Amino acid sequence: MKADELRKLDDEQLRAKLKECYEELFNLRFQQVMGKLTATGRPRVVRRDIARIKTILRERELGIEVQETGR
């Protein structure tokens, strides 16, 4: 998910999305250990989504305004 899309969500929705990402990452790690993981690049994408969400929440906590690029 892109940062612009995440910035449109409110804090509660972001926290819910963060929880979903952590659950998905857990399941992906479990699949990897069991040898059933087929989408080997997915854990990396999920970790980056987690980082994006945490960054946006922290920016809001600090009151930092980020200009959207409009791309």
N, C-alpha and C positions, 0 to 999 in steps of 0.2 A: 504494500500500500504506500502511496506517495505521501510526502510530508504535507503537501497542500490539502490533500483529502483528510488527513488526520487533524489538521488545524481547524477544520470546520466542525469537528466534534466537540462536545462539551467535556468537562473533566470526568463526569461519571461514565460517559460513553468510552472515553479513553481508558479509564481504569478497567472497564469491562473487556475492552479489546486487549489490554495488556494481560489480563487473566487468561483470555482465550489463547493468546500467543504462548504463554508459559505452559498451558496444558498441551497445546499442539507440539511444542518442543519436547516436552516430557514423552509424549507418545512416539515422536520420531526417534528419540534416543532409545526408547524401548524396542522399537522395530529394528533399529540398527544393531543392537545387541543380539537380537534374535535372528538376525540375518534376513529379515523380511523387507528391509528398506529398499524401495525401487527408485524413489526420487531423491538421489543423493545430494542434490544441491538445495533441497528445501530447508534443512536445518540452518543453513547460512542465511537464507532469506528471512526466516522467522527471527533469528537473532538480530538481524538488522532492523526488522520491524519493531522489536522490543526496544532497541536502542533509540529509534526515532520517537516512539511513544514516550519513553522516559525523558528524552531531551525536551520534548514539547511540554510535558508536565512541569519540568524544572524551570523552563523559561517562564511559564505562567506563574509559578511560585515566586520567582524573582521579579516579575513584572516587566520582563523584557519584551518589547514589541519587535516582531520580525516582519519585514516587508515581503509581500508575496511577489514572486517573479512574474506572474501572469503569462506563463508559457502555455 
